Amino acid sequence: MSEFLGSVFWLAVTLGVLVTFHEFGHYWVARRCGVRVLRFSIGFGKPIASFQRDGTQWAIGAIPLGGYVKFLDQREADDPRAVAGQPGEFYSKPPWQRIAIAAAGPVFNIVFAIAAFWAMFVIGRPDYQPVIGAPKGLAAEAGLVAGDRIVSVGGEKVDSMSAAMLAVTQAAARHRDTSVEVAGANGQIRAATLALSKLPPGAPDNAAVYEKIGINAAPLPAVIGLVDADTPAAKGGLKVGDRILGLNGHAIADSSQVSRLLGEEAAKNPQVSLLVERDGRQIPVAIAAERLTRDGQTRWMLGIAWQERARDALERFGPLAAVPAAFEETWKQTASMLGMIKSMIVGEASVKNLSSVISIAEVANASANEGLAWFLSFLAVISLSLGILNLLPIPILDGGHIVFTLAEWIKGRPVSERTLIAGQYVGLALLASLMGLAFYNDIARKLAQVFGS
């Protein structure tokens, strides 16, 4: 399956699972409160498939981007007076029940996140030890050295490279200096400070920003894991499993040296000489390097990919121990998301951190390829994001409905139709603006990757 088709497929799986769970939350609580549910739809638009059960039409809409639950509602009826007072009418229910129904969708998303984190911990999420390679930029300025193992970031203990880089990235998004504890080769722990306030404005997913931070994973051994067809490596006879020992007479210790030396030597003469180890024998190989463009960057390349390092860290708990771990992870992710929202509102973090379904699709595909535990982790984070987003007090979102119902409860009478309509227009405008900005960010990022800007 191609990357594009894989992204589309896993995005559909993600939205299908999470939207269904969210809407089922509304449906389940509504039925417990005696509200009549007319339709439960996954997707919008004309139903492409449906069936009737218990007075509810269960449907799949033609546009698979969301879903909704339609109640018997006098405000949406052609003849409100004929609907008002009917058994199961939504607005005939007391405010606390309507608040419970509105909150049920986001709450179910949060419950799903906890369950997914629990399953992830029980299965075990493989990762890499947080050992860094030769640091650059801010990491080098902070005094980090190759071989250091990151112990904590911002006071939070980390046990994997993914956790360490996530914590650094979150601090970088807010341009906050952050403390890092590392254990050196001798095991001695020392503290350092990453001066992330020096980063240029923008989102931390920009390659130049990552380079500025300068934390890199320990380099891979120079063992070939893939040889692309019709490239210098294929033409020169390199094979998967070959270990590169030398380049133009220079000894090679790891993959990072190959990339650096190839750029230097090929700039003088594209014809380079390699010494490779194959089946216990050392074999000289002559190759004509070419300037190729990959991921928006043009440089001297051979057309190979390195063999991946075996995962040497595993986040796993027993079924009982995974329960508090899942709650703790959910709390940490919630605090991080709320902090990021606050930082963007006050201007501390760039709105370039907003991402659309384009990024979600890419990450969905990547996490699915990493295995079930990683995909469950991704589902948990997206589900939690949906829950938090829907609880924001924005009209047309669940949080907006809760605010309007609370106002009705306090005032003792419903909010005026005019206020409701105005709120819906404001909410639509705000959401459309946020979605437009998110799509702009993702499209601009993709264009920058293509054209190398």
N, C-alpha and C positions, 0 to 999 in steps of 0.2 A: 504493500500500500504506500503511495507517495506521501510526502510530508503534508501536502495540501489536503489530500483526501483524508489522511489520518487526522489532521486538525479539525476538519469539518465533522468527521464521524464522532470524535471524542468530545467535541463541543456539544453535539446533539445529545450524546449520552449524558453529559454533565447537566445541561439545561433540563433534559427530560426528567432525570432523577430528582434534582433539587427543586424544580418548579412543582413537580407532582407532590413532593413532600410538603412544600410550603402551602399549596392550595388545599391539600388534604387536612392541614391544620385548621384552616378556616372552616372547611366542610365539617370536620368532626365536632368541633366546638359548637358550630351553628346548629347541628342536629341535636346535640345535647341540650341546647337552649330552646329547642322547639321551633327553630326557624326552618321554613321550607326552602330547600335548595332546588332551583329550577335547572341549573346546568353546571357541570363540572368540566371545564375545558382545559386541555393542555395545548397551548398554541392559540393564536387569534385567527380571525377570519372565518370563512365558511367551513363548516365541519367536513372533513374528508372521510371520517368514520365515526359512528356513534351508536349507542344503544341506550335503552331506557331501563332503569331499575329503581324501585322504591320512590317513584315520582321524580327522579332526577335523570336528566339526559347527560350521559357521560360521552364526551366528544374529544376528538383530536382535530385541532384547527389547521388550516392550510399554511399558516405562518408560524413556524416552530420557535418563536422567540418570546417565551413567557407563558402565561395562562391566567385563568380567572375562575371564580366561583360566582354564579349569579343567583341572588336570593329573590324571593318574592318581596318586592320593594315598591311601596306606593310612589316614591319619588321618580322611579323609572317607568312606571306604568302609563299606558295611554290614557286611562281613566283612573286617576289617583283615588277618587272617592269610592270607586267600586272595589279597589284593592284594600283601602284602609280598613282596619278592623278585622280582616280575614285571618283565620287561624294560621300561624306561621309567618305572618308579615314581619319583616325585619324591624321597621321603625316602631312597631307596637311593643317591642321588647324594652325593658328598662335599660338605662345607659350603661350600667355595669356589665350587662350581658353583651351589649354591642361592642364595648371596649375589649372584653375577653375574646370575642370573635375576631376583631381586627388584630389583636396582639397574637392570636394563635399561630398565624402563618410564620412570622418572625421567630416566635418561640420554638416552633417545630424545626426551623432551620438551625437554631442553636442546639437543640437536642440532637439533631442529626450530626452536627459537627462533633459533639462530645462522643457520640457513638462511633463515628468514623475514626476519630483519634484513638479511641479505645481499641478498635479493631486493628489499626495501624501498629499500635504498640504491641499487641498480642502476636501479630504476624511477624513483626520485626522489620524495621526500615534500615536497609544496608546503606552505609555511607563511608566516608574517608576520615581518617584521623586528621585533626586540624593542625597539621604540620606544614609550615610554609617553606617555599623555595626562596631564592635570592630576592629580598625586598627591593622596591624602588620607591620613588616619590615620598609621600608622607610617611609610609611605613619605615623607610630607611632613615628619614629624619628623626623618627621616634626611637630609633636605636634597635629595631628588630633585626634579626640576622637569620640567615638560612638555617633550617633545622629547628627553629623555635616552634614549640607546640603551644597554640593558643589555649589558655585555661579559662579565661572569662573576658567578656566584653561589656563595658558599662556596668560592671558589678554582677552580671548574670553569667553563671557557669555555662560553658559550652563543651559538648563532647564530640562534636563532628565539624567538619569543614563547612557543611551547609549551614549549620546553626551559627557558626562564627561569622560567615559572610553575610547571612541574613541580618544579624545584629549590627554589623558594621554598615551595611547598606541602609538600614533604617536610620541610623545616626547620621549617615551622609546625606540622606534626603532632607534632614532638618538642618544640615550644616552646623552640627554640634560637635565640639571636641569631645572625644570619648576615651575613657581609660581602658587599657588592655593589659591583662596579665598573661605572661608567657613563661613557659618552662624551657630553659636552655638545654643543651646537650648533656650538661652535668646534672640536670634535674632541679637546679636552683630556680625558684620562681622570682621574677622581677616584674615591676610595673612600668608601663610606658603610656604615653598619651598621643593618640592620633589627632592631629590638628585639622579636623575635618571642616572647620570654619574657613579654611583657606581654599576650599574647593570652589570652582567656578559655579555660577548659578545654573540651575537645570536639574533634570532628573538623574539619579545615579545609575540608570541603565545605559547611559552613554559610555561607549568604550573608552573615550578619552578620560572620563571621570574615574573609571576603574583603574586605568593606567596611572592616574594621578595619585590614587590611594596607594597603589603599589603592593598590595598583598596578593601573592600568587601561591598556588599549590606547589608542593615539591615537584620538580620536573619529572616527567616520565622517563623510564629507561629508553634508550634509542633502539627499540625493537619495533619493526614494521608490523602494523596490524592490518593495513589495507593498502593496496596498490591500485590506483585509478587507471582505467583503460586509456590507451592512446596518450600517455604522458611520458615525460623523460624516464621516470622510474620503470614503467612497463617496457619501454623501448630498450632500456639499458639492462634489463634482465633481473631487476630486484624482485624479491619474493617475500610473501608474508612469512614472518618469523625471522627474517634476517636481522641481525644486530649490527648497527653501524659502529665500527671501532675507530675509524679515522676518516678525515676529509682533507685532501691535499697535504698529507703529512702531519696534520694536527690530530692529536689524540682526542677522542670523543668519550665523555663520561656519561652524558645524558642527552635527552632530546633537545633541550634548550640550546645546547652548544651547536647542534646541527643547524638550527634555524639561523643563529647568529653568524656562524662561519660561512654558511652557504651564501648569505647576502654579501659578505665581505669578499669572498673568493670569486663568486660568479660575476661580480661587478668588474673584476679584473679580466676574467676569462670564463665564459659560460661552461667551457669544458672542464669538469671537475673529476677528481679521482677519489673513489671511496674504497675503504677497506671494510669488508663485512664478514661477520662470522655466520656460517651456515653449516648445520649438522656437524659442529665441532671443528670445521675447517675455516681458515681465513682465506677470503677470496677478494682479489682486487677487481673493482668494477669502474669503468669509465662511463660517465653520463654527461650529456649536454643539458644543463639546467635551462629553464625557460621562465620568462616573466609572465606570470599568470595572475588573474584576478579572482579572488575568493572572498566572499563576505565583504565586498566593497573595498578590499585592499589589494593593491598590485605589488607583487614582490617576486623575488626569485624563488622558484619552487621545483620540487622533484615530482610531485603528484602522489605523495604517500600520506598515510595517517598512522599515528603511533598506536601501538597496542595498549589498551587501557590497563590501568593498575587494578589489581584485585581490591575489592572493598575490604577495609580492615577495621571498620567500626560498625556496630549494630545496636540500634535502639530497640530493645525488646524487654517486655515485662510479662509476668504471669497474669492470668485473667483478673485476679484480685488486685494486684499491684498496679495494673494498667488503669484501674478506675480513677484513683487520685491523680495519676499522671495525665489522664485525658482531661480532667477538670483543670489541672494546672496549665496544660498547654492551651486549652480554650481561653482561660483567663489571660494568659500572656498574649495570645493573638488578639484578643478583644482590646486589651489595653494599648497594644501597638497600633491597631486600626483607629481607635478613637484619638490617640495621640497624633497620628498622621492627619486625620481630618481636621483637628484643631490647628495643627501647624500650617496646613494649607489655607485655612480660613484667616489666620492672623498674618499670613504672608511669610512665615518662617520656612515653609517648604514650598517648592515650585509646583504649580498645577500641572507641570509636565509629568508628574508622577501618576496622573490619571491614565488608566488604560481601558480600552474597549474590548469587545468580544474577539477582536483580532488577536490581542495578546493572550486572552483567556484560552482561545482555541490552540494557540501555539504551545502554551504551558500544559494544557490538557493532553495534547499529543505527546509532549516530551515526558510528562510524568507517567503516562500510561506505558510508554516504552521502558521506563525504569522499573516497572513492576507494580504489583497490586498495592503494596504498602505505600509507595510514593503516590499512586493515584488516589488512594483513600485520604492521604494527607492533603492533596490538592482539593479533593471534594470537600473536606472539612473546612478548609480556609475559604473557599468560595461560598459554601453554605453559610458560614459565619458572616461573611461580608454581606450576603443577601439579607440576613437577619438584621444586622446593624443598619444597613442602608434603609430597609423598609421601616425601621423604627424612628428614623429621623422625622422631625415635625414638619414635613413638607406636604402640602396638599396633594392629593391623589395617591400618596403613599399611605401605608397602614398607619404610620406615625401621625400623618395629617388627620386621618379619620379619628384617631384616638384623641387628638387635641380638640377637634370640633365637638366630639361627644363629651369630653370633659367640660368644655365651655357650656354646653347644654345642661349638663348635670349641675354645674355651679349656679347658672342663671335660672334654672328651673323652666326653661323653654328652649326650643330648638334654635339653632343659628339660622339667620334669615337666608332665604334662597339666593338673594343677591350676594351675600357674603360667601356662600358656598361656591357659587359660580366664579366669583372673582378669585377665590382661593385656588380653584381648579386651573384657571388660566395661568395664574402665577406659578403653580406647581408644574404645569406642562412646560411653560417657558423655561423654568429653571432646569428641569430634567433634560429638555431638548438641548439647552446650552451645554450642560455637563456632558451629555452623550456626544455632541458635536465636537467639543474640546478633546474628549477621549479618543474619538476616531481621528481627529487631526494629529494628535500626538503619535498614534500608532502608524498612521500613513507617513508622517514626516520621518519617523524612525526607519520605516522600511525603505523610503526613498534615499535616506542617508546611507543605509547599508548598500543599496544598489549602486549609487553614484560616488560613494566614498567620501561624502562631505560631513 
